[in-house]
Amino acid sequence: MFTLLQTAAPAAQGGGWSMWIMLALIFVVMWFFMIRPQRKQQKELENFRNALKNGDKVVTIGGIYGTVCEVKEDYVLIEVDKDVKIRVSKQALVKDFTDPNRQ
């Protein structure tokens, strides 16, 4: 029985490296499938906001649909109905996915 315990001890010490390798692989997989696509989506949204021009159809984060009338550095003037315009922050805008020409 004493010899059985002595042979099992060296095998347990080698398991430490495999644990660290497994943790590193889990982190790489999480980065590849979760963090990387989210960064790509954020970059696309930032490019969309910087390229806004008059006539673009947009949706605010609150769900208000409108057409861009005026673009300034920090905000955008949106026409939501005939002669009804609102001023919103650029950070509150997302693409209008209902427009098939704009993807």
C-alpha positions, 0 to 999 in steps of 0.5 A, a space after each residue: 500500500 505504501 508503494 502505491 502512494 509513492 507512485 501516484 505522487 509524481 503523476 499529480 505534479 505533472 497535472 499542473 502544466 496541463 491545467 494552465 494550458 487548458 485555461 489558456 486555451 479556454 481564454 483563446 477560445 473565448 476571445 476568438 468567439 466572443 470578444 473579437 466579434 464584439 470589437 468588430 461590430 463596435 468598429 463597424 458602428 463607429 464607422 457608420 456614425 462617422 459616415 452619416 450624411 443627409 438623407 440616411 435612414 437611422 434608428 435611435 437606441 430608443 426605437 425612433 425611426 427617422 431621416 438625417 437632416 443635419 450632421 454636426 460633430 456631436 449630434 444629428 438632427 433627425 426628421 421623424 415626421 413631416 416638419 418634426 425634427 429632433 436632435 440626438 447624440 450620434 452615440 444614440 444612433 444605429 443602422 436602419 436595418 429595414 432599408 434593403 439598400 443599406 447593409 
